[in-house]
């Protein structure tokens, strides 16, 4: 019986499914390339808070982003509270190809401190959420350190802060902005605060140098505890990251961040010991790119 072409193709397909020697091996999938690191820097370490010219300096240095400061001048001088200034910052950032990676709450003045118990703080934070959204960033750095350091043993203080942040979180969620806490308290205490607030729109702005120098504890267990609660990271170790390695073990921390799947911004908060902000910062960028690695997609 003569086999037509259709029958031949059908039988060949059946044979390839049954006979091992006829099974065509699948080509291996190409390995996923690591995601590129996103490295930013604070505007105050670039020279001055709230200075729009630091955006072009960030581009010159080779930074991917800049953390800009929301100032609260008492004399009414222009600041990021002004809509026109916000639009100008956004325009200059786009022109320079530099992302505004986060908005930092600058010194609000003694009359508005401490940030966690003063009624004015909640109003400022709601305003900051609007500013961040207008700038196109999804992160706000809220410092609760220094004069605003929160005493976790003072339950009334903690309750006031939690109540305030619950309300701020409602506005943050609507705007798609995360308010991240930079503080001098342990990971365990941060988790207590965040659990009490109960919103994914309040997180941690992790600065391991703060923990190491202020709490005098081994910080290397903290990233695993905090996990996805870490929304952005400050990177500093004295003036230059390559120095003072007895203070922080950055390769070890890089592995900690890798293990929790951190994919966000590393923001330099470093100085210029050689009085050359471009060269010193480029050296720190190179160190971070060599030391840190990102999970694959």
C-alpha positions as a LaTeX table, in Angstrom:
\begin{tabular}{lrrr}
\hline
Residue & $x$ (\AA) & $y$ (\AA) & $z$ (\AA) \\
\hline
Unk1 & 0.00 & 0.00 & 0.00 \\
Unk2 & 1.44 & 3.30 & $-1.04$ \\
Unk3 & 1.67 & 5.93 & 1.75 \\
Unk4 & 0.74 & 9.47 & 0.91 \\
Unk5 & 2.61 & 12.47 & 2.28 \\
Unk6 & 0.04 & 13.27 & 4.99 \\
Unk7 & 0.20 & 9.73 & 6.44 \\
Unk8 & 4.00 & 9.79 & 6.36 \\
Unk9 & 4.15 & 13.04 & 8.35 \\
Unk10 & 1.64 & 11.73 & 10.88 \\
Unk11 & 3.57 & 8.47 & 11.48 \\
Unk12 & 6.87 & 10.33 & 11.74 \\
Unk13 & 5.39 & 12.55 & 14.45 \\
Unk14 & 4.17 & 9.52 & 16.42 \\
Unk15 & 7.57 & 7.83 & 16.09 \\
Unk16 & 9.42 & 10.86 & 17.35 \\
Unk17 & 7.24 & 10.88 & 20.46 \\
Unk18 & 7.92 & 7.18 & 21.18 \\
Unk19 & 11.43 & 6.44 & 20.00 \\
Unk20 & 14.04 & 8.16 & 22.19 \\
Unk21 & 16.52 & 8.47 & 19.37 \\
Unk22 & 14.09 & 10.51 & 17.34 \\
Unk23 & 13.27 & 13.04 & 20.08 \\
Unk24 & 14.66 & 16.41 & 19.17 \\
Unk25 & 16.50 & 18.06 & 22.06 \\
Unk26 & 15.33 & 21.51 & 23.05 \\
Unk27 & 17.90 & 24.25 & 22.78 \\
Unk28 & 18.95 & 25.50 & 26.22 \\
Unk29 & 17.42 & 28.79 & 27.24 \\
Unk30 & 19.91 & 31.64 & 27.28 \\
Unk31 & 20.95 & 32.64 & 30.79 \\
Unk32 & 19.28 & 35.80 & 32.05 \\
Unk33 & 21.66 & 38.70 & 32.31 \\
Unk34 & 21.86 & 40.35 & 35.73 \\
Unk35 & 19.75 & 43.46 & 36.06 \\
Unk36 & 21.79 & 46.68 & 35.92 \\
Unk37 & 22.47 & 48.39 & 39.22 \\
Unk38 & 20.68 & 51.67 & 39.82 \\
Unk39 & 23.01 & 54.07 & 41.62 \\
Unk40 & 21.94 & 57.49 & 42.83 \\
Unk41 & 23.34 & 60.09 & 45.19 \\
Unk42 & 22.01 & 62.59 & 47.71 \\
Unk43 & 21.90 & 66.21 & 46.56 \\
Unk44 & 23.47 & 67.40 & 49.82 \\
Unk45 & 26.55 & 65.27 & 49.18 \\
Unk46 & 26.71 & 66.69 & 45.66 \\
Unk47 & 27.01 & 70.12 & 47.23 \\
Unk48 & 23.68 & 71.57 & 48.34 \\
Unk49 & 20.14 & 70.55 & 49.17 \\
Unk50 & 17.44 & 71.59 & 46.74 \\
Unk51 & 19.92 & 72.86 & 44.12 \\
Unk52 & 18.66 & 72.07 & 40.62 \\
Unk53 & 22.17 & 72.39 & 39.14 \\
Unk54 & 23.17 & 69.21 & 40.98 \\
Unk55 & 21.12 & 67.23 & 38.46 \\
Unk56 & 23.52 & 68.07 & 35.63 \\
Unk57 & 26.44 & 67.35 & 37.98 \\
Unk58 & 24.96 & 63.91 & 38.62 \\
Unk59 & 24.87 & 63.31 & 34.86 \\
Unk60 & 28.49 & 64.48 & 34.47 \\
Unk61 & 29.62 & 62.07 & 37.18 \\
Unk62 & 27.73 & 59.15 & 35.64 \\
Unk63 & 25.04 & 58.63 & 38.27 \\
Unk64 & 21.72 & 57.06 & 37.31 \\
Unk65 & 19.71 & 59.12 & 39.77 \\
Unk66 & 19.63 & 61.83 & 42.38 \\
Unk67 & 17.86 & 62.10 & 45.72 \\
Unk68 & 16.52 & 65.64 & 45.97 \\
Unk69 & 15.58 & 67.46 & 49.17 \\
Unk70 & 12.25 & 68.99 & 50.04 \\
Unk71 & 13.16 & 72.16 & 51.92 \\
Unk72 & 10.92 & 74.31 & 54.10 \\
Unk73 & 12.45 & 77.83 & 53.97 \\
Unk74 & 10.99 & 80.31 & 56.41 \\
Unk75 & 11.61 & 83.32 & 54.15 \\
Unk76 & 9.35 & 82.17 & 51.32 \\
Unk77 & 12.21 & 81.57 & 48.87 \\
Unk78 & 11.51 & 79.09 & 46.05 \\
Unk79 & 11.65 & 75.41 & 46.96 \\
Unk80 & 10.17 & 72.13 & 45.81 \\
Unk81 & 6.96 & 73.11 & 47.58 \\
Unk82 & 6.34 & 75.36 & 44.55 \\
Unk83 & 4.63 & 73.78 & 41.51 \\
Unk84 & 6.78 & 75.69 & 39.02 \\
Unk85 & 9.95 & 74.53 & 40.77 \\
Unk86 & 8.70 & 70.94 & 40.71 \\
Unk87 & 8.06 & 71.17 & 36.96 \\
Unk88 & 11.52 & 72.64 & 36.40 \\
Unk89 & 13.22 & 69.86 & 38.39 \\
Unk90 & 11.33 & 67.24 & 36.41 \\
Unk91 & 12.22 & 68.91 & 33.10 \\
Unk92 & 15.92 & 69.19 & 33.91 \\
Unk93 & 16.06 & 65.59 & 35.12 \\
Unk94 & 14.52 & 64.37 & 31.85 \\
Unk95 & 16.86 & 66.51 & 29.75 \\
Unk96 & 19.89 & 65.11 & 31.58 \\
Unk97 & 18.71 & 61.51 & 31.61 \\
Unk98 & 18.95 & 61.42 & 35.40 \\
Unk99 & 16.10 & 59.95 & 37.41 \\
Unk100 & 14.83 & 61.59 & 40.59 \\
Unk101 & 15.05 & 58.39 & 42.58 \\
Unk102 & 13.66 & 59.75 & 45.84 \\
Unk103 & 12.56 & 62.81 & 47.76 \\
Unk104 & 14.26 & 63.45 & 51.09 \\
Unk105 & 12.58 & 65.43 & 53.85 \\
Unk106 & 15.01 & 68.21 & 54.67 \\
Unk107 & 15.25 & 70.02 & 57.99 \\
Unk108 & 11.73 & 71.36 & 58.59 \\
Unk109 & 12.88 & 73.79 & 61.29 \\
Unk110 & 12.81 & 73.50 & 65.07 \\
Unk111 & 9.20 & 74.65 & 65.28 \\
Unk112 & 8.11 & 71.55 & 63.32 \\
Unk113 & 10.19 & 69.01 & 65.23 \\
Unk114 & 10.15 & 66.25 & 66.23 \\
Unk115 & 8.74 & 64.77 & 63.06 \\
Unk116 & 7.03 & 61.89 & 64.83 \\
Unk117 & 5.02 & 63.85 & 67.43 \\
Unk118 & 4.56 & 67.40 & 66.08 \\
Unk119 & 1.10 & 67.87 & 64.49 \\
Unk120 & 2.67 & 69.90 & 61.68 \\
Unk121 & 4.63 & 66.85 & 60.56 \\
Unk122 & 1.61 & 65.00 & 59.22 \\
Unk123 & 0.66 & 68.01 & 57.08 \\
Unk124 & 4.20 & 68.29 & 55.73 \\
Unk125 & 4.26 & 64.58 & 54.90 \\
Unk126 & 0.98 & 64.70 & 53.00 \\
Unk127 & 2.39 & 67.63 & 51.05 \\
Unk128 & 5.61 & 65.66 & 50.43 \\
Unk129 & 3.57 & 62.80 & 48.96 \\
Unk130 & 2.06 & 65.20 & 46.44 \\
Unk131 & 5.49 & 66.66 & 45.62 \\
Unk132 & 7.00 & 63.20 & 45.08 \\
Unk133 & 4.17 & 62.23 & 42.74 \\
Unk134 & 4.61 & 65.45 & 40.76 \\
Unk135 & 8.34 & 64.78 & 40.41 \\
Unk136 & 7.72 & 61.23 & 39.20 \\
Unk137 & 9.37 & 59.44 & 42.10 \\
Unk138 & 7.79 & 56.71 & 44.20 \\
Unk139 & 9.99 & 57.08 & 47.29 \\
Unk140 & 10.16 & 59.53 & 50.18 \\
Unk141 & 12.95 & 59.39 & 52.73 \\
Unk142 & 11.49 & 60.27 & 56.12 \\
Unk143 & 14.27 & 60.70 & 58.71 \\
Unk144 & 13.20 & 59.78 & 62.23 \\
Unk145 & 16.64 & 60.27 & 63.71 \\
Unk146 & 18.50 & 63.12 & 65.38 \\
Unk147 & 15.92 & 65.40 & 66.97 \\
Unk148 & 13.22 & 63.05 & 65.68 \\
Unk149 & 14.71 & 59.81 & 66.98 \\
Unk150 & 11.86 & 57.63 & 68.17 \\
Unk151 & 12.08 & 56.10 & 71.64 \\
Unk152 & 10.59 & 52.63 & 71.31 \\
Unk153 & 10.29 & 52.36 & 75.10 \\
Unk154 & 7.95 & 55.35 & 75.17 \\
Unk155 & 4.63 & 53.78 & 74.17 \\
Unk156 & 2.80 & 57.10 & 73.94 \\
Unk157 & 5.41 & 58.35 & 71.49 \\
Unk158 & 5.18 & 55.17 & 69.44 \\
Unk159 & 1.36 & 55.30 & 69.43 \\
Unk160 & 1.38 & 58.90 & 68.21 \\
Unk161 & 3.76 & 58.07 & 65.39 \\
Unk162 & 1.78 & 54.99 & 64.34 \\
Unk163 & $-1.50$ & 56.92 & 64.32 \\
Unk164 & 0.05 & 59.67 & 62.20 \\
Unk165 & 1.58 & 57.26 & 59.70 \\
Unk166 & $-1.67$ & 55.33 & 59.31 \\
Unk167 & $-3.27$ & 58.52 & 58.01 \\
Unk168 & $-0.29$ & 59.52 & 55.86 \\
Unk169 & $-0.28$ & 56.02 & 54.35 \\
Unk170 & $-3.80$ & 56.55 & 52.96 \\
Unk171 & $-2.55$ & 59.50 & 50.90 \\
Unk172 & 0.66 & 57.67 & 49.94 \\
Unk173 & $-1.31$ & 54.70 & 48.61 \\
Unk174 & $-3.51$ & 56.91 & 46.42 \\
Unk175 & $-0.39$ & 58.54 & 44.95 \\
Unk176 & 1.58 & 55.29 & 44.59 \\
Unk177 & 4.35 & 56.68 & 46.80 \\
Unk178 & 6.18 & 54.83 & 49.57 \\
Unk179 & 7.25 & 56.72 & 52.70 \\
Unk180 & 10.45 & 55.02 & 53.85 \\
Unk181 & 11.76 & 55.45 & 57.39 \\
Unk182 & 15.46 & 56.14 & 57.98 \\
Unk183 & 16.15 & 55.70 & 61.66 \\
Unk184 & 18.40 & 54.60 & 64.50 \\
Unk185 & 16.34 & 51.65 & 65.64 \\
Unk186 & 16.80 & 47.93 & 65.08 \\
Unk187 & 15.19 & 45.82 & 62.37 \\
Unk188 & 13.03 & 44.18 & 65.02 \\
Unk189 & 11.72 & 47.57 & 66.18 \\
Unk190 & 11.16 & 48.71 & 62.60 \\
Unk191 & 9.07 & 45.60 & 62.01 \\
Unk192 & 6.99 & 46.40 & 65.11 \\
Unk193 & 6.33 & 49.90 & 63.79 \\
Unk194 & 5.48 & 48.76 & 60.27 \\
Unk195 & 3.22 & 45.97 & 61.50 \\
Unk196 & 1.35 & 48.47 & 63.68 \\
Unk197 & 0.98 & 50.93 & 60.77 \\
Unk198 & $-0.18$ & 48.11 & 58.52 \\
Unk199 & 0.48 & 49.60 & 55.08 \\
Unk200 & 2.79 & 48.56 & 52.24 \\
Unk201 & 3.19 & 52.27 & 51.55 \\
Unk202 & 5.29 & 52.77 & 54.67 \\
Unk203 & 8.61 & 50.96 & 54.52 \\
Unk204 & 12.28 & 51.21 & 55.55 \\
Unk205 & 14.98 & 53.41 & 54.06 \\
Unk206 & 17.85 & 51.19 & 55.11 \\
Unk207 & 21.14 & 52.74 & 56.20 \\
Unk208 & 23.32 & 50.05 & 57.72 \\
Unk209 & 25.96 & 52.60 & 58.77 \\
Unk210 & 23.39 & 54.21 & 61.07 \\
Unk211 & 22.74 & 50.86 & 62.73 \\
Unk212 & 26.40 & 49.89 & 63.02 \\
Unk213 & 27.56 & 53.23 & 64.43 \\
Unk214 & 24.55 & 54.10 & 66.63 \\
Unk215 & 23.36 & 50.77 & 67.97 \\
Unk216 & 26.81 & 49.15 & 68.11 \\
Unk217 & 25.32 & 45.85 & 66.99 \\
Unk218 & 26.10 & 43.31 & 64.29 \\
Unk219 & 23.80 & 44.46 & 61.45 \\
Unk220 & 24.34 & 41.58 & 59.05 \\
Unk221 & 21.20 & 39.71 & 60.07 \\
Unk222 & 18.93 & 42.72 & 59.46 \\
Unk223 & 18.39 & 42.62 & 55.67 \\
Unk224 & 17.02 & 39.09 & 55.91 \\
Unk225 & 14.64 & 40.15 & 58.70 \\
Unk226 & 13.41 & 43.22 & 56.85 \\
Unk227 & 13.24 & 41.61 & 53.42 \\
Unk228 & 10.80 & 43.37 & 51.07 \\
Unk229 & 10.24 & 46.10 & 53.65 \\
Unk230 & 13.50 & 47.68 & 52.46 \\
Unk231 & 12.50 & 50.13 & 49.77 \\
Unk232 & 15.74 & 52.00 & 49.17 \\
Unk233 & 19.29 & 51.86 & 50.55 \\
Unk234 & 21.84 & 54.48 & 51.55 \\
Unk235 & 25.40 & 53.45 & 50.86 \\
Unk236 & 28.12 & 55.08 & 52.94 \\
Unk237 & 31.18 & 53.99 & 54.88 \\
Unk238 & 33.04 & 57.05 & 55.97 \\
Unk239 & 34.01 & 59.32 & 53.09 \\
Unk240 & 34.98 & 56.60 & 50.62 \\
Unk241 & 33.49 & 53.13 & 50.41 \\
Unk242 & 36.86 & 51.51 & 49.76 \\
Unk243 & 38.23 & 52.76 & 53.06 \\
Unk244 & 37.39 & 51.89 & 56.66 \\
Unk245 & 36.48 & 48.32 & 55.79 \\
Unk246 & 36.61 & 47.51 & 59.49 \\
Unk247 & 33.43 & 49.57 & 59.86 \\
Unk248 & 31.33 & 47.70 & 57.30 \\
Unk249 & 31.85 & 44.58 & 55.24 \\
Unk250 & 30.23 & 45.68 & 51.98 \\
Unk251 & 30.78 & 42.44 & 50.06 \\
Unk252 & 28.93 & 40.62 & 52.84 \\
Unk253 & 26.14 & 43.19 & 52.79 \\
Unk254 & 25.96 & 42.98 & 48.99 \\
Unk255 & 25.28 & 39.27 & 49.34 \\
Unk256 & 22.62 & 39.96 & 52.00 \\
Unk257 & 20.82 & 42.36 & 49.66 \\
Unk258 & 21.15 & 39.89 & 46.78 \\
Unk259 & 19.69 & 37.09 & 48.86 \\
Unk260 & 16.53 & 39.04 & 49.71 \\
Unk261 & 16.03 & 39.96 & 46.06 \\
Unk262 & 16.53 & 43.69 & 46.52 \\
Unk263 & 16.08 & 45.41 & 43.13 \\
Unk264 & 15.89 & 49.05 & 44.14 \\
Unk265 & 18.18 & 52.05 & 44.28 \\
Unk266 & 21.54 & 52.21 & 46.00 \\
Unk267 & 21.96 & 55.87 & 46.93 \\
Unk268 & 25.43 & 57.14 & 47.77 \\
Unk269 & 25.72 & 59.37 & 50.82 \\
Unk270 & 29.45 & 59.91 & 50.51 \\
Unk271 & 31.78 & 62.87 & 50.63 \\
Unk272 & 34.84 & 63.96 & 48.68 \\
Unk273 & 38.02 & 63.50 & 50.78 \\
Unk274 & 40.22 & 64.38 & 47.80 \\
Unk275 & 38.23 & 67.57 & 47.14 \\
Unk276 & 37.26 & 66.28 & 43.70 \\
Unk277 & 33.57 & 65.38 & 43.81 \\
Unk278 & 33.59 & 63.97 & 40.27 \\
Unk279 & 36.61 & 61.69 & 40.67 \\
Unk280 & 35.76 & 60.58 & 44.23 \\
Unk281 & 32.15 & 59.77 & 43.37 \\
Unk282 & 33.14 & 57.92 & 40.21 \\
Unk283 & 35.47 & 55.79 & 42.34 \\
Unk284 & 32.58 & 54.99 & 44.69 \\
Unk285 & 30.29 & 54.16 & 41.76 \\
Unk286 & 32.91 & 51.79 & 40.38 \\
Unk287 & 33.24 & 50.13 & 43.78 \\
Unk288 & 29.48 & 49.61 & 44.07 \\
Unk289 & 29.20 & 48.21 & 40.54 \\
Unk290 & 32.01 & 45.72 & 41.23 \\
Unk291 & 30.84 & 44.73 & 44.70 \\
Unk292 & 27.07 & 44.60 & 44.40 \\
Unk293 & 25.06 & 42.39 & 42.13 \\
Unk294 & 21.41 & 42.22 & 41.21 \\
Unk295 & 19.16 & 39.16 & 40.99 \\
Unk296 & 18.27 & 38.06 & 37.47 \\
Unk297 & 14.82 & 38.88 & 36.19 \\
\hline
\end{tabular}
